[in-house]
Amino acid sequence: MAVRPDLALLWPSFTFFPLAALGVLLFGSLGRDPVMIGIGLLLLAIDIAIVVNQAYFTTLALEDDALVFRTNFGLKVETVPVGSLQRVDAKRYPGAHSGVSAPFFVARGRDTTVRVNTKPYRLKAFVPLLELLRRANPRVELDEFWSAVAAGKDISKEIALTPRSRM
């Protein structure tokens, strides 16, 4: 069972970003500026690499009795043995416009941690993975957020805003 990013949630990567790159490429070609053309092509290549990485090389799965997160074309691998897995937390960070970030899936083992930003994922996709983790290691604790996700509750309305500064 592998959890993969949902490409529909990555729509800016294949809509707005390529439009900006095509704009740079267009203005560079109209002005016959090889540097601008190169920058436009580089931006398009980076965007294609981001989408291909998310579509084909980013996974969170149980493999050989370990929870494994792979990304960056398989160059970044984080692993936690299921037997040493103690807790799954949802860590949030302050976001733009006084909001909060998408919850991170943080699986803490005795010696290692797997940390996954859930923004490009549908939270419902984590339900089967959480069930497999609980079956493989019944001692795994889930925090309130992931317990609600595992129970199938709609947690989108329970997001607390980050307090604003008084200045």
N, C-alpha and C positions, 0 to 999 in steps of 0.2 A: 504494500500500500504506500504510494507516494503522493505527496501533496505538491501540486505544481501551481505557479502563479496563473491567475486568470488574465488572459491578454486583453479582455474587455476593460479591465481596470487600469490598464497601461495605455489607454487611448492617447494621452499626450505624446507618448513616445513614437507613435506612428501617424499622428495627425499634425499637431502644432510644430513639433521639433523639425520634421522634414520640410514643412512649409517655410520655416525660418531659414533652413539650409538652402532650399531652392531659391528663396529670395536673394540670399547672398550670392548664390551661383548665377542667378539671372542678372543682377546688377554688375557682377564681375565680368560676365560675358558681354554685356552691353557696352561696358566701358573698356573692354579688351584688357582687363587687368588680370594677369596670370596669378598674382598673389590672392586676390579675391576668389578667383575660380578654384584655386587650391584649397582655400579655407572652406568654401561651399562644399566641395567634394569631401573634405575631411569631416565636416559636420554631418554629412549624409552617411559616411562610413561609420562614424561613432554611433549614430542613431540606429543604423542597421545592426551593429554589434550589440547594442543594448537590447533590442527586441529579440534577436536570435539567442542571446544568452538567457533571457527570461523564458523564452518559449521552449528551448531544447536542453539547456544545461543547468537550470536551477531546479533543485528538488529537495524536499524534506521527506525522508523515508526511514523505515526500519530495515536495516540491512545487517545480516549476520549478528543478531543480538545486540545491535547498537542503533541509536538514533543518529542519523547522518544528514547534515545539511551541505549541499554542494551548490556552488555558484561560480561566477567569473570563469566560465568555460571549463569548469572542473578544477581550476587552480586553487580555489579556496574550499577547504573541506573542514567542517567542524563535526566532532563525534563525541557522543556520550554513551557509554555502555548502559544498556537497559537495566542491568542488575545494580548499577551504582546510581541510577536516576532517583533523585529524592523529591524534587518539586518542579512543577511547571508554573511559572509566573507570567503575568502580563505587565510588562514594564512600559510606562508611557513617559514621553518627554514633552516639555513645553513646545508648542508649535507656533506657527505664524498666526497673527491676528488674535492673540490671546486664547488660542485653542490648545488642543493636545494632539500629539501625534497618534498615528495608528498604534494599537498595542503591539508590542514586540512579543514573540513567543520565546520565552527564555526557559530552557530546560536545564536545570542545575543538577549535576552529578556530584560525586564526592570530590573529584579532581578536575573535571572539565565542565564546560558550559556550551550549549548551543543557543545562539541568539539569532532570531529571524524576524525581520521587519515584515509584518503581515499586511502592509498596505496593498501590495499587488495580489493578495489572496482573498478568496471568499472564505469567511470564517466557518461556514458550513462544511467546507472541505476538510477542516481539522477534526470534525467529529469522529470519523472512522479511525483516524490516526490516534486520537486520544483513547478510544475504546481499545485499540490494539496495545497501546502503552499500558493501560490499566490491567489488561489481561496478562500481559507479559510480566508486569511488576505491580502487584496489587498495593504495594506500599507507596506508590507515587502519589504525592499530594498535588491537588490542583487548587490554585487560588480561586477567589470568587468569580473572576471573569471567565476563566477557562472551565470552571464547573458549570457556569451558565451556558457557555457554548456547547459543552458536552451534553447538557440536558436539552439542547435545542431551543433555548430561550432567545428572544430577540433582544440583544444587549445594546443595539445602536442608540437607544433612547437614554441609556444610563451613563453616557459619557459626561464626566464632570469637567468644566472648563478650568483652565489654569488661572489663578487669581491675577488680576491686573496690578501693575505697580501703582503706587499712590502719587507718583510724580506727574 
